[in-house]
Amino acid sequence: MTVQTAEPVRASVVVEAPIDQAFTTFTRDIGRWWPPDHHLLEAPLKETVFEPRVGGGILDRGEDGSECRWATVLAYEPPERVCFSWSITVDWQVERDPERASEVEVRFIAEGPQRTRVELEHRKLERHGVGWESMRDAVGSERGWQLILDAFGSAAGAPPG
């Protein structure tokens, strides 16, 4: 049986910020801009944390002390690139098998000293198995990556208009 290869989901935003500031805002400052309703915890969200190293996690902490590690950092190349697993199942639970996680790559491209283009590619969605199309549709929707990048852009300095 041949497994269909999913087309990647892509999104981008341009921010009025130097490349290093954009990278830092996306990574270290993720808790400042990540949409608070985008988490898997049962408890209310206290914070979202990005551990800035290969093998580090992206995790949510609840007000009750619970934690949910939903991504692993696969590449950390400041200020130009970060890549992490998307360790979330099609049922919106944490995926424990790294072979069944998709990947999110984020590239930071300087368009000038104070302007950065941020391009996101969510790929290998077919690795989620049966029903992967629903994951593609969710992250590709208006409440998916573009909403998340727009939130990041507001925090990092989106250009007017």
N, CA, C and O of each residue as an XYZ file, in Angstrom:
644
protein
N       0.841     -1.189      0.000
C       0.000      0.000      0.000
C       0.882      1.247      0.000
O       1.814      1.357      0.796
N       0.586      2.165     -0.882
C       1.351      3.398     -0.990
C       0.736      4.462     -0.084
O      -0.474      4.690     -0.105
N       1.583      5.104      0.707
C       1.124      6.185      1.572
C       1.224      7.488      0.812
O       2.266      7.813      0.244
N       0.138      8.228      0.805
C       0.122      9.521      0.133
C       1.034     10.497      0.871
O       1.059     10.524      2.102
N       1.776     11.290      0.120
C       2.617     12.317      0.714
C       1.827     13.627      0.742
O       1.315     14.081     -0.281
N       1.740     14.210      1.907
C       0.977     15.446      2.088
C       1.761     16.647      1.588
O       2.969     16.750      1.805
N       1.073     17.538      0.927
C       1.672     18.827      0.607
C       1.858     19.596      1.911
O       0.964     19.590      2.758
N       2.998     20.257      2.089
C       3.192     21.033      3.315
C       2.206     22.199      3.422
O       1.732     22.725      2.415
N       1.918     22.582      4.636
C       1.145     23.795      4.908
C       2.163     24.903      5.113
O       3.134     24.741      5.852
N       1.934     26.025      4.456
C       2.862     27.158      4.564
C       2.124     28.404      5.024
O       0.955     28.614      4.702
N       2.831     29.215      5.780
C       2.311     30.502      6.236
C       3.506     31.431      6.404
O       4.636     30.974      6.578
N       3.257     32.731      6.352
C       4.354     33.686      6.529
C       3.827     34.999      7.085
O       2.632     35.294      7.044
N       4.761     35.763      7.601
C       4.460     37.090      8.117
C       5.734     37.914      8.005
O       6.838     37.378      8.098
N       5.578     39.217      7.804
C       6.706     40.146      7.802
C       6.577     41.012      9.045
O       5.508     41.545      9.344
N       7.700     41.143      9.771
C       7.686     41.946     10.986
C       8.705     43.071     10.876
O       9.746     42.936     10.233
N       8.381     44.163     11.508
C       9.290     45.314     11.570
C      10.186     45.127     12.778
O      10.005     45.759     13.819
N      11.159     44.242     12.611
C      12.103     43.930     13.684
C      13.349     43.337     13.049
O      13.253     42.666     12.021
N      14.512     43.569     13.635
C      15.722     42.925     13.146
C      15.596     41.403     13.271
O      14.847     40.905     14.112
N      16.328     40.676     12.437
C      16.227     39.229     12.398
C      16.478     38.584     13.759
O      15.758     37.661     14.139
N      17.481     39.049     14.498
C      17.768     38.424     15.795
C      16.643     38.653     16.793
O      16.338     37.775     17.601
N      16.029     39.821     16.741
C      14.898     40.108     17.627
C      13.693     39.250     17.242
O      13.001     38.732     18.117
N      13.440     39.096     15.955
C      12.325     38.259     15.500
C      12.528     36.817     15.965
O      11.593     36.185     16.457
N      13.745     36.298     15.811
C      14.043     34.924     16.228
C      13.830     34.756     17.729
O      13.217     33.784     18.170
N      14.335     35.698     18.505
C      14.205     35.629     19.964
C      12.746     35.713     20.385
O      12.317     34.995     21.289
N      11.987     36.578     19.740
C      10.565     36.691     20.071
C       9.845     35.384     19.769
O       9.000     34.944     20.548
N      10.179     34.757     18.632
C       9.521     33.505     18.272
C       9.866     32.383     19.251
O       9.002     31.582     19.610
N      11.100     32.326     19.671
C      11.558     31.207     20.499
C      11.448     31.536     21.988
O      10.488     31.131     22.643
N      12.397     32.248     22.507
C      12.458     32.502     23.950
C      11.195     33.179     24.494
O      10.777     32.909     25.620
N      10.598     34.049     23.697
C       9.434     34.811     24.155
C       8.102     34.216     23.698
O       7.097     34.925     23.665
N       8.075     32.935     23.348
C       6.862     32.299     22.832
C       5.666     32.468     23.767
O       4.532     32.597     23.307
N       5.911     32.468     25.048
C       4.829     32.609     26.017
C       4.150     33.957     25.984
O       3.042     34.114     26.496
N       4.807     34.926     25.386
C       4.249     36.282     25.299
C       3.218     36.402     24.180
O       2.338     37.260     24.243
N       3.316     35.556     23.162
C       2.450     35.743     21.997
C       1.645     34.508     21.574
O       0.661     34.650     20.848
N       2.037     33.297     22.009
C       1.308     32.092     21.590
C      -0.143     32.208     22.064
O      -0.378     32.518     23.232
N      -1.120     31.966     21.185
C      -2.530     32.113     21.589
C      -2.861     31.240     22.812
O      -2.651     30.028     22.776
N      -3.366     31.836     23.871
C      -3.581     31.100     25.116
C      -4.623     29.985     25.016
O      -4.658     29.100     25.872
N      -5.456     30.013     24.001
C      -6.446     28.935     23.849
C      -5.926     27.781     22.995
O      -6.652     26.815     22.762
N      -4.682     27.866     22.526
C      -4.073     26.807     21.716
C      -3.167     25.942     22.600
O      -1.942     26.050     22.537
N      -3.775     25.091     23.419
C      -3.010     24.185     24.269
C      -3.836     22.929     24.519
O      -5.038     22.906     24.255
N      -3.183     21.881     25.031
C      -3.830     20.591     25.259
C      -4.081     20.293     26.738
O      -4.574     19.216     27.074
N      -3.757     21.209     27.602
C      -3.929     20.995     29.039
C      -5.402     20.989     29.437
O      -6.238     21.617     28.787
N      -5.699     20.276     30.501
C      -7.050     20.348     31.060
C      -7.184     21.577     31.954
O      -8.259     22.170     32.048
N      -6.098     21.953     32.602
C      -6.095     23.128     33.481
C      -5.915     24.397     32.652
O      -5.453     24.328     31.513
N      -6.271     25.544     33.206
C      -5.976     26.803     32.528
C      -4.465     26.955     32.315
O      -3.666     26.528     33.149
N      -4.093     27.560     31.204
C      -2.690     27.743     30.829
C      -2.026     28.808     31.692
O      -2.549     29.910     31.854
N      -0.872     28.464     32.241
C      -0.062     29.434     32.984
C       0.997     30.031     32.065
O       1.195     31.246     32.037
N       1.691     29.145     31.293
C       2.743     29.634     30.402
C       3.074     28.605     29.329
O       2.837     27.407     29.488
N       3.634     29.116     28.224
C       4.196     28.282     27.168
C       5.694     28.552     27.158
O       6.126     29.703     27.209
N       6.486     27.477     27.092
C       7.938     27.577     27.228
C       8.610     26.924     26.024
O       8.221     25.838     25.594
N       9.622     27.600     25.489
C      10.463     27.065     24.412
C      11.854     26.874     24.990
O      12.487     27.835     25.428
N      12.335     25.627     24.992
C      13.679     25.331     25.492
C      14.655     25.455     24.320
O      14.636     24.617     23.419
N      15.511     26.491     24.316
C      16.306     26.871     23.139
C      17.547     26.011     22.893
O      18.678     26.462     23.076
N      17.313     24.767     22.474
C      18.423     23.876     22.131
C      17.852     22.661     21.411
O      16.687     22.315     21.607
N      18.654     22.016     20.586
C      18.244     20.774     19.952
C      17.964     19.756     21.053
O      18.777     19.574     21.960
N      16.831     19.105     20.972
C      16.402     18.173     22.008
C      15.541     18.820     23.075
O      14.902     18.122     23.862
N      15.514     20.155     23.111
C      14.655     20.858     24.054
C      13.201     20.671     23.657
O      12.898     20.151     22.583
N      12.334     21.087     24.510
C      10.917     20.927     24.228
C      10.215     22.259     24.062
O      10.742     23.317     24.406
N       9.015     22.174     23.527
C       8.062     23.271     23.607
C       6.946     22.694     24.454
O       6.373     21.656     24.123
N       6.643     23.371     25.545
C       5.681     22.807     26.468
C       4.796     23.873     27.072
O       5.139     25.054     27.141
N       3.651     23.405     27.503
C       2.695     24.255     28.202
C       2.669     23.832     29.664
O       2.766     22.648     29.988
N       2.536     24.818     30.536
C       2.385     24.562     31.965
C       1.040     25.118     32.400
O       0.667     26.243     32.067
N       0.329     24.300     33.149
C      -0.971     24.722     33.648
C      -0.875     25.404     34.983
O       0.125     25.286     35.692
N      -1.921     26.117     35.319
C      -1.973     26.790     36.614
C      -1.926     25.808     37.769
O      -1.574     26.182     38.889
N      -2.283     24.533     37.504
C      -2.252     23.511     38.544
C      -0.914     22.775     38.621
O      -0.779     21.811     39.375
N       0.085     23.228     37.835
C       1.397     22.596     37.831
C       1.562     21.509     36.778
O       2.665     20.988     36.610
N       0.507     21.154     36.071
C       0.609     20.131     35.031
C       1.435     20.653     33.862
O       1.531     21.860     33.638
N       2.030     19.715     33.119
C       2.837     20.074     31.953
C       2.443     19.213     30.769
O       2.038     18.060     30.920
N       2.570     19.799     29.587
C       2.294     19.096     28.342
C       3.389     19.477     27.349
O       3.422     20.600     26.846
N       4.286     18.526     27.073
C       5.351     18.738     26.099
C       4.823     18.260     24.746
O       4.654     17.060     24.526
N       4.567     19.203     23.847
C       3.935     18.879     22.575
C       4.868     19.015     21.377
O       4.438     18.840     20.237
N       6.123     19.322     21.617
C       7.091     19.443     20.520
C       8.497     19.233     21.053
O       8.780     19.476     22.226
N       9.378     18.773     20.159
C      10.798     18.641     20.454
C      11.564     19.455     19.421
O      11.288     19.368     18.225
N      12.523     20.243     19.882
C      13.326     21.069     18.979
C      14.285     20.152     18.208
O      15.101     19.448     18.803
N      14.170     20.174     16.880
C      14.979     19.330     16.003
C      16.175     20.078     15.429
O      17.209     19.471     15.151
N      16.044     21.384     15.249
C      17.139     22.238     14.762
C      16.984     23.594     15.430
O      15.879     24.125     15.545
N      18.112     24.146     15.869
C      18.110     25.451     16.524
C      19.309     26.207     15.996
O      20.438     25.976     16.429
N      19.063     27.123     15.048
C      20.129     27.837     14.341
C      19.860     29.338     14.353
O      19.499     29.914     13.327
N      20.035     29.976     15.521
C      19.767     31.409     15.606
C      20.694     32.214     14.707
O      21.869     31.865     14.591
N      20.223     33.265     14.073
C      18.846     33.765     14.093
C      18.061     33.380     12.830
O      17.092     34.055     12.484
N      18.462     32.314     12.142
C      17.882     32.053     10.825
C      16.887     30.917     10.747
O      16.040     30.924      9.855
N      16.946     29.925     11.650
C      16.100     28.749     11.458
C      15.871     28.014     12.768
O      16.760     27.900     13.613
N      14.650     27.521     12.903
C      14.308     26.598     13.976
C      13.357     25.566     13.377
O      12.521     25.887     12.532
N      13.499     24.331     13.828
C      12.623     23.261     13.367
C      12.233     22.439     14.593
O      13.066     22.157     15.455
N      10.964     22.060     14.661
C      10.499     21.269     15.792
C       9.458     20.257     15.348
O       8.780     20.431     14.335
N       9.350     19.189     16.139
C       8.330     18.180     15.861
C       6.962     18.758     16.212
O       6.843     19.650     17.052
N       5.947     18.237     15.559
C       4.557     18.537     15.916
C       4.025     17.225     16.471
O       3.469     16.402     15.743
N       4.207     17.047     17.772
C       3.904     15.783     18.440
C       2.489     15.798     19.000
O       2.263     15.633     20.199
N       1.552     16.001     18.090
C       0.135     16.072     18.432
C      -0.610     15.155     17.465
O      -0.400     15.222     16.254
N      -1.472     14.307     17.999
C      -2.210     13.364     17.164
C      -3.380     14.052     16.465
O      -3.711     15.200     16.758
N      -3.995     13.327     15.537
C      -5.178     13.857     14.849
C      -6.346     14.013     15.819
O      -7.312     14.713     15.513
N      -6.269     13.365     16.994
C      -7.291     13.513     18.039
C      -6.919     14.582     19.056
O      -7.562     14.693     20.100
N      -5.890     15.368     18.764
C      -5.421     16.468     19.603
C      -5.002     15.975     20.997
O      -5.403     16.511     22.030
N      -4.180     14.932     20.964
C      -3.532     14.406     22.146
C      -2.022     14.430     21.875
O      -1.602     14.575     20.727
N      -1.212     14.290     22.919
C       0.238     14.256     22.727
C       0.621     12.944     22.054
O       0.188     11.870     22.470
N       1.432     13.043     21.016
C       1.951     11.872     20.294
C       3.257     11.455     20.955
O       4.198     12.247     21.010
N       3.330     10.242     21.451
C       4.529      9.754     22.139
C       5.545      9.143     21.180
O       6.723      9.042     21.520
N       5.113      8.734     19.987
C       5.993      8.099     19.012
C       6.580      9.158     18.076
O       5.846      9.730     17.270
N       7.882      9.432     18.165
C       8.464     10.483     17.313
C       8.348     10.179     15.817
O       8.405     11.100     15.003
N       8.189      8.933     15.448
C       8.029      8.563     14.032
C       6.655      8.959     13.497
O       6.439      8.953     12.285
N       5.731      9.300     14.380
C       4.375      9.682     13.966
C       4.130     11.187     14.138
O       2.992     11.651     14.071
N       5.201     11.929     14.358
C       5.091     13.387     14.498
C       5.484     14.050     13.185
O       6.396     13.591     12.497
N       4.802     15.114     12.845
C       5.186     15.901     11.676
C       6.233     16.929     12.103
O       6.632     16.966     13.267
N       6.676     17.760     11.165
C       7.727     18.746     11.445
C       7.284     20.145     11.053
O       6.576     20.340     10.065
N       7.712     21.103     11.843
C       7.470     22.515     11.560
C       8.830     23.198     11.471
O       9.607     23.198     12.426
N       9.100     23.780     10.302
C      10.339     24.535     10.113
C       9.984     26.010      9.972
O       9.071     26.373      9.232
N      10.717     26.851     10.691
C      10.503     28.293     10.633
C      11.816     28.937     10.230
O      12.848     28.742     10.873
N      11.756     29.712      9.146
C      12.939     30.421      8.654
C      12.736     31.920      8.821
O      11.640     32.451      8.637
N      13.833     32.584      9.176
C      13.841     34.033      9.395
C      14.756     34.627      8.336
O      15.933     34.274      8.256
N      14.213     35.533      7.519
C      14.950     36.091      6.392
C      14.973     37.614      6.539
O      13.928     38.263      6.501
N      16.160     38.172      6.706
C      16.287     39.629      6.838
C      15.939     40.281      5.509
O      16.513     39.943      4.473
N      15.006     41.206      5.543
C      14.663     41.995      4.357
C      15.226     43.405      4.478
O      14.973     44.257      3.627
N      15.971     43.639      5.510
C      16.582     44.927      5.803
C      17.002     44.899      7.258
O      16.741     43.918      7.956
N      17.649     45.957      7.731
C      18.134     45.943      9.109
C      17.008     45.883     10.152
O      17.224     45.409     11.268
N      15.816     46.360      9.795
C      14.696     46.418     10.743
C      13.472     45.665     10.253
O      12.365     45.908     10.734
N      13.652     44.755      9.304
C      12.498     44.065      8.713
C      12.868     42.609      8.463
O      13.916     42.320      7.886
N      12.003     41.689      8.900
C      12.270     40.260      8.770
C      11.034     39.545      8.246
O       9.922     39.767      8.725
N      11.243     38.687      7.260
C      10.183     37.800      6.767
C      10.330     36.477      7.519
O      11.426     35.926      7.620
N       9.222     35.983      8.037
C       9.203     34.712      8.758
C       8.341     33.751      7.947
O       7.153     33.991      7.730
N       8.956     32.664      7.506
C       8.269     31.676      6.679
C       8.196     30.359      7.435
O       9.210     29.843      7.904
N       6.997     29.825      7.547
C       6.755     28.584      8.275
C       6.299     27.505      7.300
O       5.470     27.754      6.425
N       6.849     26.308      7.460
C       6.423     25.158      6.671
C       6.155     23.995      7.616
O       7.042     23.561      8.350
N       4.922     23.496      7.590
C       4.541     22.324      8.384
C       4.455     21.158      7.406
O       3.590     21.130      6.531
N       5.371     20.189      7.566
C       5.512     19.119      6.586
C       5.458     17.736      7.240
O       5.427     17.602      8.463
N       5.448     16.727      6.389
C       5.385     15.315      6.814
C       4.110     15.023      7.597
O       4.109     14.214      8.525
N       3.038     15.685      7.215
C       1.760     15.507      7.906
C       1.214     14.093      7.771
O       0.460     13.637      8.631
N       1.581     13.401      6.713
C       1.113     12.024      6.525
C       1.622     11.086      7.628
O       1.064     10.008      7.832
N       2.670     11.493      8.332
C       3.209     10.668      9.417
C       2.205     10.496     10.561
O       2.358      9.596     11.387
N       1.188     11.346     10.613
C       0.165     11.227     11.657
C      -0.735     10.013     11.446
O      -1.503      9.655     12.338
N      -0.652      9.381     10.292
C      -1.434      8.168     10.041
C      -2.846      8.469      9.592
O      -3.138      9.547      9.075
N      -3.712      7.502      9.799
C      -5.106      7.609      9.359
C      -5.713      8.908      9.880
O      -5.655      9.200     11.074
N      -6.285      9.667      8.983
C      -6.914     10.929      9.348
C      -5.991     12.128      9.291
O      -6.369     13.216      9.725
N      -4.772     11.951      8.760
C      -3.818     13.058      8.711
C      -4.381     14.270      7.984
O      -3.973     15.400      8.252
N      -5.306     14.046      7.076
C      -5.891     15.168      6.324
C      -6.581     16.165      7.251
O      -6.579     17.367      6.984
N      -7.173     15.668      8.344
C      -7.840     16.580      9.284
C      -6.818     17.480      9.990
O      -7.114     18.630     10.312
N      -5.614     16.945     10.227
C      -4.560     17.767     10.828
C      -4.117     18.839      9.837
O      -3.968     20.007     10.197
N      -3.908     18.431      8.590
C      -3.523     19.392      7.544
C      -4.567     20.494      7.437
O      -4.225     21.675      7.374
N      -5.840     20.108      7.417
C      -6.912     21.092      7.284
C      -6.950     22.026      8.487
O      -7.201     23.222      8.333
N      -6.704     21.497      9.676
C      -6.740     22.330     10.888
C      -5.593     23.330     10.912
O      -5.816     24.521     11.132
N      -4.362     22.859     10.688
C      -3.224     23.784     10.758
C      -3.188     24.730      9.566
O      -2.573     25.794      9.633
N      -3.850     24.343      8.468
C      -3.925     25.204      7.296
C      -5.112     26.149      7.295
O      -5.261     26.960      6.381
N      -5.965     26.050      8.322
C      -7.165     26.893      8.393
C      -6.836     28.282      8.929
O      -5.702     28.566      9.316
N      -7.847     29.132      8.941
C      -7.656     30.499      9.461
C      -7.355     30.508     10.962
O      -6.827     31.494     11.475
N      -7.681     29.430     11.668
C      -7.354     29.329     13.098
C      -6.071     28.536     13.331
O      -5.736     28.213     14.471
N      -5.354     28.223     12.252
C      -4.133     27.443     12.329
C      -2.887     28.323     12.336
O      -2.806     29.314     13.063
N      -1.907     27.931     11.499
C      -0.610     28.607     11.525
C      -0.680     30.088     11.198
O       0.083     30.871     11.764
N      -1.576     30.501     10.296
C      -1.603     31.933      9.991
C      -2.047     32.743     11.199
O      -1.496     33.815     11.452
N      -3.024     32.260     11.948
C      -3.448     32.958     13.165
C      -2.290     33.033     14.160
O      -2.068     34.064     14.794
N      -1.552     31.922     14.287
C      -0.422     31.889     15.215
C       0.677     32.852     14.768
O       1.232     33.582     15.590
N       0.996     32.860     13.470
C       2.020     33.790     12.980
C       1.564     35.243     13.090
O       2.379     36.129     13.344
N       0.280     35.490     12.901
C      -0.213     36.861     13.069
C      -0.070     37.320     14.521
O       0.259     38.479     14.778
N      -0.317     36.414     15.470
C      -0.115     36.742     16.881
C       1.352     37.033     17.151
O       1.684     37.995     17.843
N       2.231     36.198     16.602
C       3.669     36.436     16.716
C       4.021     37.797     16.094
O       4.761     38.583     16.685
N       3.486     38.061     14.906
C       3.778     39.325     14.219
C       3.382     40.537     15.034
O       4.095     41.540     15.044
N       2.259     40.455     15.713
C       1.819     41.573     16.566
C       2.810     41.801     17.701
O       3.090     42.942     18.071
N       3.338     40.712     18.248
C       4.298     40.832     19.349
C       5.668     41.305     18.852
O       6.363     42.056     19.538
N       6.044     40.857     17.656
C       7.385     41.165     17.140
C       7.450     42.485     16.373
O       8.531     43.045     16.194
N       6.319     42.974     15.928
C       6.311     44.236     15.193
C       5.871     44.078     13.749
O       6.685     44.199     12.834
N       4.594     43.809     13.537
C       4.076     43.663     12.182
C       4.027     45.028     11.511
O       3.720     46.029     12.158
N       4.331     45.073     10.198
C       4.272     46.349      9.494
C       2.828     46.843      9.354
O       1.899     46.035      9.359
N       2.634     48.140      9.231
C       1.281     48.666      9.060
C       0.696     48.205      7.725
O       1.411     47.981      6.748
N      -0.648     48.072      7.723
C      -1.385     47.759      6.499
C      -1.241     46.359      6.098
O      -1.805     45.946      5.085
